[in-house]
Amino acid sequence: MMSGIVDFGRIVMRLIRAVTAVFALLFAVQLAPNARAESEETPTIRVGVLKFGTVNWELDAMTRAGLGRKAGVDVELVAFAGEDASAVALQGGSVDMIVSDWLWVSRLRASGADYTFVPYSTSVGSLMVAGDSPVKTLSDLKGKTIGVAGGPLDKNWLLVQALGKQKYGVDLAAENSIVYGAPPLLTEKARQGELDAVLNFWHYAARLEAEGFRTLVSGTDAAMEMGASGPVASIGWVFREDFAKKHPQAIAAFLAADKATKQRLATSDDAWEALKPLMKAEDEKTFTTLRERYREGIPARPAAEEKADTEKLYRLLAEIGGERLVGPAKELEPGTYYDDGKNGS
């Protein structure tokens, strides 16, 4: 009798252990997707930026609104003192992405590198004159003193020169006193009346505009006069094709966050209020001018259209600036514009 009771007890214990094991297995299966999701880290993109560059405005707005995380990417900012340092960091693998121009990308692709470009901003430099200046067209600059930021091979300067020759018959480089220098220095010289005109980067031009200067011609004006059908992004997000192939979701998420941030900055004045400390605007008028010029520079055309215009401008710049500017390639290198599988749009 006792033996039967013991055997029955063992059977019951085995059944309990079996049922417990089944429930444990079912519970584990149910939790498995969540466990996998928690173990998969959000991808990170390291973006090299200039310490005091305007790209920081957008990335700060992106972080404040949590748009990177919402898109599925963590954005890590790595600050550099100058463009050369950020370019070296990208080439050395210390960062995954920087902002640079398509000329640099095309030139490196011609040498065998695999960098590629996504439009970031169409805001470009402008040739500014004082509000009461008698200069009305490029032809009026003959014999004047012109300040130029970016050096003799600056794209905007070359395009403005080409426009001067084609439309006004004036050789700005040969018939004027040209002063090359750093943007802040040239801005101050323009304020003090030491320059008759100054070609400066867009945010310095915007500050002068807020003080009463006016635009004689912008880089975009010159490009469109020379054949572009619309504004062309001079600068863009630059990264390796190989990186994009290995991390397609990270690149897609970052570009989605970039688009969402631009939309926010285009429509929300409140989003800009938080950026005031970064912008270092001298007064409310300067702040407003910087905000509006930034908004004007948000790319609005399909990348495929921009690419077609860029190819035209590249050929023109190759003719004007020669190998010193573009390297050995006479045409924009294939792959300069990033192909995301959506026809570049």
Phi, psi and chi 1 to 4 in degrees:
 res  aa     phi    psi   chi1   chi2   chi3   chi4
   1 MET       -  -48.0 -176.7   66.3  177.0      -
   2 MET   -60.6  -37.8  -70.9  -63.7  -66.1      -
   3 SER   -62.7  -39.7  176.1      -      -      -
   4 GLY   -65.6  -38.6      -      -      -      -
   5 ILE   -66.1  -41.6  -67.0  173.5      -      -
   6 VAL   -62.3  -45.4  171.9      -      -      -
   7 ASP   -61.4  -40.7  -69.7  -18.6      -      -
   8 PHE   -63.9  -40.3  179.0   75.7      -      -
   9 GLY   -63.5  -40.0      -      -      -      -
  10 ARG   -64.0  -40.2  -72.2  175.3  178.6  170.2
  11 ILE   -62.9  -43.0  -68.5  171.7      -      -
  12 VAL   -62.5  -43.3  170.8      -      -      -
  13 MET   -63.5  -39.6  -70.4  -58.2  -65.0      -
  14 ARG   -64.3  -41.4  -72.3  173.4 -177.5  169.7
  15 LEU   -63.7  -41.5  -75.3  172.0      -      -
  16 ILE   -62.6  -44.4  -69.2  172.8      -      -
  17 ARG   -63.9  -38.0  -75.5 -163.9  -66.2  -93.1
  18 ALA   -66.2  -46.0      -      -      -      -
  19 VAL   -63.1  -42.2  171.0      -      -      -
  20 THR   -60.5  -41.2  -58.9      -      -      -
  21 ALA   -63.4  -41.1      -      -      -      -
  22 VAL   -63.0  -46.7  168.9      -      -      -
  23 PHE   -63.8  -37.8  -85.4  104.0      -      -
  24 ALA   -63.7  -39.3      -      -      -      -
  25 LEU   -66.1  -45.2  177.8   60.6      -      -
  26 LEU   -62.1  -40.2  -69.8  173.1      -      -
  27 PHE   -63.9  -41.1 -173.4   68.3      -      -
  28 ALA   -66.0  -40.2      -      -      -      -
  29 VAL   -63.3  -39.5  169.6      -      -      -
  30 GLN   -65.5  -36.7 -175.5  177.7    8.0      -
  31 LEU   -83.0  -15.3  -69.7 -178.8      -      -
  32 ALA   -55.9  -47.7      -      -      -      -
  33 PRO   -58.7  -41.1  -24.2   35.3      -      -
  34 ASN   -66.1  -38.4  -68.1  -27.8      -      -
  35 ALA   -63.9  -40.9      -      -      -      -
  36 ARG   -65.1  -41.9  -76.7 -163.0  -59.1  -89.8
  37 ALA   -62.6  -40.4      -      -      -      -
  38 GLU   -69.6  -27.1  -69.6  174.6   -0.7      -
  39 SER   -83.2  -18.8   66.9      -      -      -
  40 GLU   -84.1  113.1  -69.3  175.6   -1.4      -
  41 GLU   -75.6  146.2  -66.4 -175.9    1.1      -
  42 THR   -65.3  129.7  -58.4      -      -      -
  43 PRO   -63.0  149.6   22.8  -33.7      -      -
  44 THR  -115.5  136.2  -62.1      -      -      -
  45 ILE  -115.9  124.6  -73.6 -172.2      -      -
  46 ARG   -91.5  116.8  -59.5  165.1  -60.7  168.5
  47 VAL  -108.3  122.2 -177.1      -      -      -
  48 GLY   -83.2  126.9      -      -      -      -
  49 VAL  -132.8  154.8  -65.2      -      -      -
  50 LEU   -74.5  141.5  -58.4 -174.3      -      -
  51 LYS   -53.7  -40.0  -75.3 -176.0  178.4  178.9
  52 PHE  -120.1   25.0  -54.7  107.4      -      -
  53 GLY   -80.1  160.3      -      -      -      -
  54 THR   -71.3  -17.9   58.2      -      -      -
  55 VAL   -61.4  -29.3  176.0      -      -      -
  56 ASN   -60.4  -30.0  -72.0  -70.9      -      -
  57 TRP   -60.5  -50.3  -56.2   -6.0      -      -
  58 GLU   -66.2  -43.3  178.0  177.1  -39.8      -
  59 LEU   -67.7  -31.9  -66.2  176.9      -      -
  60 ASP   -67.2  -42.9 -174.9   82.6      -      -
  61 ALA   -63.6  -37.8      -      -      -      -
  62 MET   -62.2  -44.7 -178.3 -172.3  -67.2      -
  63 THR   -67.9  -44.2  -58.7      -      -      -
  64 ARG   -59.5  -38.7  -74.7  177.1 -177.2  -85.6
  65 ALA   -87.5   -3.7      -      -      -      -
  66 GLY    66.2   27.4      -      -      -      -
  67 LEU   -74.9  -26.9  -63.5  175.4      -      -
  68 GLY   -65.4  -50.9      -      -      -      -
  69 ARG   -62.6  -38.9  -67.7  -72.9  -69.0 -175.9
  70 LYS   -62.5  -35.0  -72.7  178.5 -176.9  177.6
  71 ALA   -79.7  -18.4      -      -      -      -
  72 GLY   105.3   31.4      -      -      -      -
  73 VAL  -148.5  143.8   66.3      -      -      -
  74 ASP   -95.5  132.9  -79.5  -28.3      -      -
  75 VAL  -109.7  117.3  179.8      -      -      -
  76 GLU  -105.6  122.1  177.5 -174.7  -26.9      -
  77 LEU   -91.6  133.3  -56.2 -172.0      -      -
  78 VAL  -122.6  112.9 -177.4      -      -      -
  79 ALA   -87.1  142.9      -      -      -      -
  80 PHE  -132.7  156.9  -65.4   96.9      -      -
  81 ALA   -79.7  -24.0      -      -      -      -
  82 GLY  -153.7  168.7      -      -      -      -
  83 GLU   -64.4  -38.6  -69.3 -177.6   11.3      -
  84 ASP   -60.5  -41.1  -70.3  -15.9      -      -
  85 ALA   -65.0  -40.6      -      -      -      -
  86 SER   -68.5  -36.8   64.0      -      -      -
  87 ALA   -65.3  -41.8      -      -      -      -
  88 VAL   -63.6  -39.4  168.9      -      -      -
  89 ALA   -63.8  -40.3      -      -      -      -
  90 LEU   -64.9  -45.0  178.6   65.5      -      -
  91 GLN   -66.2  -29.4  -68.4  171.0  -68.4      -
  92 GLY   -89.6   -5.1      -      -      -      -
  93 GLY    85.8    9.9      -      -      -      -
  94 SER   -75.1  -23.9  -61.0      -      -      -
  95 VAL  -133.4  162.5  -63.4      -      -      -
  96 ASP   -98.7  -18.7  -53.1  -48.5      -      -
  97 MET  -157.5  145.0 -179.3 -175.8  -68.3      -
  98 ILE  -139.6  176.1   62.8  172.0      -      -
  99 VAL  -105.5  125.1  168.7      -      -      -
 100 SER  -149.8 -171.4 -169.4      -      -      -
 101 ASP  -109.0  165.5   64.7   20.8      -      -
 102 TRP   -71.9  -22.0   39.4 -100.5      -      -
 103 LEU   -63.7  -44.8  -88.1  179.6      -      -
 104 TRP   -63.1  -43.3 -174.6   74.1      -      -
 105 VAL   -63.6  -48.0  172.9      -      -      -
 106 SER   -62.5  -40.8 -179.0      -      -      -
 107 ARG   -63.4  -42.6 -178.2  165.2 -173.5  156.5
 108 LEU   -69.2  -36.4  -74.3  179.2      -      -
 109 ARG   -63.1  -35.2  -71.9 -171.6   73.2   89.1
 110 ALA   -64.7  -23.3      -      -      -      -
 111 SER   -94.5    3.9   67.2      -      -      -
 112 GLY   108.1   -4.1      -      -      -      -
 113 ALA   -76.9  164.6      -      -      -      -
 114 ASP  -117.2   32.5   70.4  -23.3      -      -
 115 TYR   -71.0  153.6  -61.9  104.4      -      -
 116 THR  -144.6  167.2 -169.1      -      -      -
 117 PHE  -135.1  135.9  171.2   98.6      -      -
 118 VAL  -124.3  125.5  173.9      -      -      -
 119 PRO   -51.6  134.6  -28.5   37.3      -      -
 120 TYR  -112.0  -48.7  166.9   76.4      -      -
 121 SER  -153.6  141.6  175.0      -      -      -
 122 THR   -96.0    2.9   64.3      -      -      -
 123 SER   -67.8  124.4  -66.4      -      -      -
 124 VAL  -131.6  174.7  -66.1      -      -      -
 125 GLY   -67.2  160.1      -      -      -      -
 126 SER  -135.2  148.3  -65.5      -      -      -
 127 LEU   -89.2  112.5 -172.9   62.3      -      -
 128 MET  -108.1  145.5  -50.7  -66.4  -67.1      -
 129 VAL  -131.3  159.7  -63.8      -      -      -
 130 ALA   -61.6  151.7      -      -      -      -
 131 GLY   -59.1  -32.1      -      -      -      -
 132 ASP   -99.5   13.6   59.1   -3.8      -      -
 133 SER   -66.8  141.9  170.1      -      -      -
 134 PRO   -75.0  -10.1   27.4  -34.3      -      -
 135 VAL   -70.9  121.8  173.9      -      -      -
 136 LYS  -114.9  -29.0  -56.8  -60.1 -179.2 -175.3
 137 THR  -136.8  172.2   69.5      -      -      -
 138 LEU   -61.3  -31.3  -68.5  178.8      -      -
 139 SER   -65.1  -25.4   60.4      -      -      -
 140 ASP   -74.5   -9.1  -63.0  -30.5      -      -
 141 LEU   -84.0   -7.6  -76.7  175.2      -      -
 142 LYS   -55.2  125.8 -172.2  173.2 -178.1  178.8
 143 GLY    82.8    5.6      -      -      -      -
 144 LYS   -94.6  176.4  -54.6  -70.1 -173.5 -178.9
 145 THR  -104.4  122.9  -59.4      -      -      -
 146 ILE  -120.3  129.0  -55.9  173.4      -      -
 147 GLY   -92.4  137.7      -      -      -      -
 148 VAL  -132.6  117.8  176.7      -      -      -
 149 ALA   -86.9  147.1      -      -      -      -
 150 GLY    98.0  -10.4      -      -      -      -
 151 GLY    90.4  173.6      -      -      -      -
 152 PRO   -65.3  -19.3   20.9  -31.7      -      -
 153 LEU  -104.7   17.4  -67.3  178.1      -      -
 154 ASP   -62.1  133.9  176.3   74.8      -      -
 155 LYS   -56.8  -46.1  -68.5 -167.0  -58.3  -64.1
 156 ASN   -63.7  -39.2  -67.6  -44.3      -      -
 157 TRP   -64.3  -42.3  175.2 -134.2      -      -
 158 LEU   -64.7  -39.7  -66.8  175.3      -      -
 159 LEU   -68.6  -39.8  -71.6  170.8      -      -
 160 VAL   -64.5  -40.2  168.7      -      -      -
 161 GLN   -62.0  -44.0  -71.9 -177.3   71.7      -
 162 ALA   -61.1  -41.8      -      -      -      -
 163 LEU   -64.3  -40.9  177.4   60.9      -      -
 164 GLY   -59.9  -43.1      -      -      -      -
 165 LYS   -68.9  -44.8  -70.4  177.9 -179.1  178.2
 166 GLN   -72.1  -44.7  177.2  176.3  -68.7      -
 167 LYS   -95.0  -30.6 -171.7  171.7 -178.2  178.4
 168 TYR  -119.2   -5.4  -60.9   99.1      -      -
 169 GLY    66.2   30.0      -      -      -      -
 170 VAL  -120.1  136.6   57.7      -      -      -
 171 ASP   -98.6   94.2 -172.1  -27.0      -      -
 172 LEU   -60.7  -37.9  -66.1  173.3      -      -
 173 ALA   -71.2  -34.8      -      -      -      -
 174 ALA   -88.3  -29.1      -      -      -      -
 175 GLU  -103.4    9.8  -59.4  177.9   45.1      -
 176 ASN  -136.9  165.1  -63.9  -81.0      -      -
 177 SER   -89.8  116.4  174.0      -      -      -
 178 ILE  -103.8  127.6  -51.1  -58.8      -      -
 179 VAL  -113.4  112.5  178.9      -      -      -
 180 TYR   -93.4  141.8  -61.9  106.1      -      -
 181 GLY  -173.6  178.9      -      -      -      -
 182 ALA   -71.7  145.2      -      -      -      -
 183 PRO   -51.9  -46.8  -27.4   35.4      -      -
 184 PRO   -62.9  -38.9  -19.9   32.7      -      -
 185 LEU   -65.2  -44.2  174.7   62.8      -      -
 186 LEU   -67.1  -35.6  -66.3  177.8      -      -
 187 THR   -61.5  -44.0  -61.6      -      -      -
 188 GLU   -67.0  -38.9 -167.5   56.0   36.2      -
 189 LYS   -64.0  -37.6  -76.0 -177.2  173.3  -67.0
 190 ALA   -65.2  -41.4      -      -      -      -
 191 ARG   -61.6  -37.4  -73.3  173.1  176.1  147.0
 192 GLN   -83.5   -0.4  -65.4  173.9    2.6      -
 193 GLY    81.0   14.7      -      -      -      -
 194 GLU   -81.6  -11.2  -63.8  179.6   28.2      -
 195 LEU  -123.4  141.9  -57.4  172.3      -      -
 196 ASP   -80.7  -24.8  -62.5  -61.9      -      -
 197 ALA  -158.6  154.8      -      -      -      -
 198 VAL  -141.0  127.7   57.8      -      -      -
 199 LEU   -97.5  110.1  178.1   62.1      -      -
 200 ASN  -131.2  164.9 -143.0  -29.7      -      -
 201 PHE   -62.2  158.4  -58.4  151.9      -      -
 202 TRP   -58.3  -40.0   78.8  -93.1      -      -
 203 HIS   -74.6  -28.5   46.0  -64.2      -      -
 204 TYR   -72.8  -38.1  -71.1   97.6      -      -
 205 ALA   -63.0  -38.6      -      -      -      -
 206 ALA   -64.4  -38.9      -      -      -      -
 207 ARG   -64.5  -41.1  -67.3  177.3 -170.1  -83.0
 208 LEU   -65.9  -38.5  -72.7  174.9      -      -
 209 GLU   -59.0  -41.5  179.2 -173.4  -13.2      -
 210 ALA   -64.7  -21.8      -      -      -      -
 211 GLU   -93.7    2.3  -62.8  173.7   23.0      -
 212 GLY   111.0   -4.3      -      -      -      -
 213 PHE   -70.9  161.6  -79.2   68.5      -      -
 214 ARG  -129.7  156.2   56.8 -175.6  168.5   82.5
 215 THR   -82.7  122.9  -59.0      -      -      -
 216 LEU   -81.5  -47.3 -173.6   64.5      -      -
 217 VAL  -161.0  139.4   61.7      -      -      -
 218 SER  -100.3  167.3   70.1      -      -      -
 219 GLY   -60.9  -36.4      -      -      -      -
 220 THR   -66.6  -42.3  -66.1      -      -      -
 221 ASP   -56.8  -47.5  -64.5  -26.1      -      -
 222 ALA   -64.0  -42.4      -      -      -      -
 223 ALA   -62.3  -42.0      -      -      -      -
 224 MET   -71.3  -34.4  -67.7  179.3   68.2      -
 225 GLU   -64.9  -29.2  -70.9  -87.5    6.9      -
 226 MET   -93.7    9.7  -60.8  -54.7  -66.7      -
 227 GLY   125.4  -12.1      -      -      -      -
 228 ALA   -70.3  143.5      -      -      -      -
 229 SER   -89.2   -7.3   59.8      -      -      -
 230 GLY  -171.2 -179.9      -      -      -      -
 231 PRO   -61.0  137.5  -21.7   33.7      -      -
 232 VAL  -115.0  131.7  172.5      -      -      -
 233 ALA   -68.8  115.6      -      -      -      -
 234 SER   -74.9  -32.7  177.7      -      -      -
 235 ILE  -122.2  156.9   56.9  174.4      -      -
 236 GLY  -158.2  173.6      -      -      -      -
 237 TRP   -71.8  128.4  -58.4  111.7      -      -
 238 VAL  -121.4  131.5  176.3      -      -      -
 239 PHE  -154.3  171.6   46.9   91.3      -      -
 240 ARG   -82.5  141.0  -72.2 -175.8 -178.9  -85.7
 241 GLU   -59.6  -39.3  -89.0 -173.2   34.5      -
 242 ASP   -61.0  -39.8 -177.1   61.5      -      -
 243 PHE   -63.3  -42.3  178.8   84.5      -      -
 244 ALA   -64.6  -35.5      -      -      -      -
 245 LYS   -69.9  -35.9  -71.4  175.6 -178.5  176.9
 246 LYS   -79.3  -27.4  -69.2  178.3  179.2  176.3
 247 HIS  -131.8   58.4  -50.6  -79.7      -      -
 248 PRO   -62.0  -36.5   23.6  -34.2      -      -
 249 GLN   -69.2  -36.5  -68.0 -178.5  -19.4      -
 250 ALA   -65.0  -44.6      -      -      -      -
 251 ILE   -64.7  -45.3  -71.1  -67.4      -      -
 252 ALA   -61.2  -41.4      -      -      -      -
 253 ALA   -66.8  -41.0      -      -      -      -
 254 PHE   -64.6  -44.7  178.0   84.9      -      -
 255 LEU   -66.1  -32.6  -64.9  179.3      -      -
 256 ALA   -67.5  -40.7      -      -      -      -
 257 ALA   -66.1  -38.6      -      -      -      -
 258 ASP   -60.1  -45.5  169.5   56.7      -      -
 259 LYS   -64.4  -42.9 -176.3  175.8 -179.2  179.6
 260 ALA   -65.7  -37.6      -      -      -      -
 261 THR   -67.2  -43.6  -54.2      -      -      -
 262 LYS   -61.0  -40.1  -76.6 -176.5  166.6   65.3
 263 GLN   -62.7  -41.0  177.3   62.5   23.5      -
 264 ARG   -64.3  -45.5  178.0  174.3  172.7   77.8
 265 LEU   -69.4  -25.1  -68.6  175.3      -      -
 266 ALA   -75.4  -25.2      -      -      -      -
 267 THR  -117.7  -17.4   57.3      -      -      -
 268 SER  -113.4  113.3  170.9      -      -      -
 269 ASP   -69.4  -31.9  -71.8  -10.1      -      -
 270 ASP   -61.2  -36.2  -71.6  -18.4      -      -
 271 ALA   -61.4  -29.2      -      -      -      -
 272 TRP   -78.6  -27.6  -76.6   91.7      -      -
 273 GLU   -58.6  -37.9  -70.4  -62.6  -39.4      -
 274 ALA   -70.3  -17.3      -      -      -      -
 275 LEU   -90.8   -6.4  -61.9  178.8      -      -
 276 LYS   -52.0  -44.4  -83.3 -173.2  172.9 -179.4
 277 PRO   -59.9  -35.4  -25.1   35.8      -      -
 278 LEU   -72.5  -34.5  -75.3  177.4      -      -
 279 MET   -75.8  -26.6  -63.5  168.0   68.6      -
 280 LYS    52.4   44.0  -58.8 -174.3 -176.2  -57.2
 281 ALA   -72.2  134.9      -      -      -      -
 282 GLU   -68.1  -29.5  -68.9   81.5   -3.9      -
 283 ASP  -157.8  178.4   49.4   48.7      -      -
 284 GLU   -65.6  -35.2 -166.1   64.9   21.2      -
 285 LYS   -66.1  -41.0 -173.5  173.0 -176.6 -179.5
 286 THR   -64.7  -43.6  -59.9      -      -      -
 287 PHE   -57.6  -47.4  165.8   72.0      -      -
 288 THR   -64.4  -40.9  -57.8      -      -      -
 289 THR   -64.8  -44.4  -55.5      -      -      -
 290 LEU   -60.2  -43.3  -74.5  167.0      -      -
 291 ARG   -61.7  -46.0 -177.3 -172.2   67.4 -161.3
 292 GLU   -69.6  -37.7  -64.0  -48.7  -53.9      -
 293 ARG   -69.6  -34.3  -64.0  -60.8  161.8  -95.0
 294 TYR   -62.4  -46.9  174.7   93.8      -      -
 295 ARG   -60.2  -39.3  -75.1  173.0  166.6  172.4
 296 GLU   -63.3  -25.6  -71.5  175.9    2.9      -
 297 GLY   -87.4   -0.5      -      -      -      -
 298 ILE   -69.7  120.6  -65.1  174.9      -      -
 299 PRO   -57.0  132.7  -25.1   35.9      -      -
 300 ALA  -121.1   -7.9      -      -      -      -
 301 ARG  -100.8  154.5  -62.9 -162.6  -65.6  160.0
 302 PRO   -57.8  142.5  -24.6   34.6      -      -
 303 ALA   -58.7  -30.3      -      -      -      -
 304 ALA   -63.1  -37.5      -      -      -      -
 305 GLU   -69.1  -43.5  -69.8 -176.0   13.7      -
 306 GLU   -60.9  -41.0  -80.1 -155.3   32.0      -
 307 LYS   -59.9  -42.3  177.3  175.0  177.3  -70.8
 308 ALA   -61.8  -40.3      -      -      -      -
 309 ASP   -71.8  -36.5  -79.9  -26.3      -      -
 310 THR   -61.4  -39.2  -60.4      -      -      -
 311 GLU   -61.5  -38.9  -70.5  170.3  -15.4      -
 312 LYS   -64.9  -47.3  -64.7  177.8 -173.1  175.9
 313 LEU   -65.8  -35.7  -65.5  176.5      -      -
 314 TYR   -60.9  -46.0 -176.3   95.4      -      -
 315 ARG   -60.6  -39.7  -73.5 -169.4  -73.0  -90.2
 316 LEU   -65.7  -46.0  175.2   62.7      -      -
 317 LEU   -66.6  -35.1  -69.6  169.1      -      -
 318 ALA   -63.0  -36.1      -      -      -      -
 319 GLU   -71.2  -39.7 -178.6  179.8  -22.8      -
 320 ILE   -79.9  -50.7  -59.3  170.8      -      -
 321 GLY   -88.1  -18.8      -      -      -      -
 322 GLY    67.0 -163.8      -      -      -      -
 323 GLU   -65.6  -26.1 -167.2  165.9  -31.5      -
 324 ARG   -61.3  -30.7  -78.9 -157.5  -52.9  155.9
 325 LEU   -90.9  -49.7  176.6   66.5      -      -
 326 VAL  -107.1   -8.0  -59.2      -      -      -
 327 GLY    83.6 -160.7      -      -      -      -
 328 PRO   -76.3  -18.8   28.4  -35.7      -      -
 329 ALA   -79.4  129.2      -      -      -      -
 330 LYS   -88.6  -13.9  -58.1  -60.0 -178.1 -175.9
 331 GLU  -123.6  154.6  -59.6  -78.8  -18.9      -
 332 LEU   -59.3  128.9 -172.2   74.8      -      -
 333 GLU   -66.9  136.4  -79.6  -67.4  -52.3      -
 334 PRO   -56.1  140.1  -24.4   34.3      -      -
 335 GLY    89.4   -3.6      -      -      -      -
 336 THR   -58.3  -43.0  -65.5      -      -      -
 337 TYR   -88.0  132.0  -85.6   70.2      -      -
 338 TYR   -64.2  130.7  175.6   55.6      -      -
 339 ASP  -100.8  106.9 -178.1    3.2      -      -
 340 ASP   -95.1   13.4   58.5    0.2      -      -
 341 GLY    85.7    4.5      -      -      -      -
 342 LYS  -118.9   32.0  -59.3  176.3 -177.1  177.7
 343 ASN    60.9   30.8  -62.7  -40.8      -      -
 344 GLY    72.0    9.8      -      -      -      -
 345 SER   -92.3      -   59.2      -      -      -
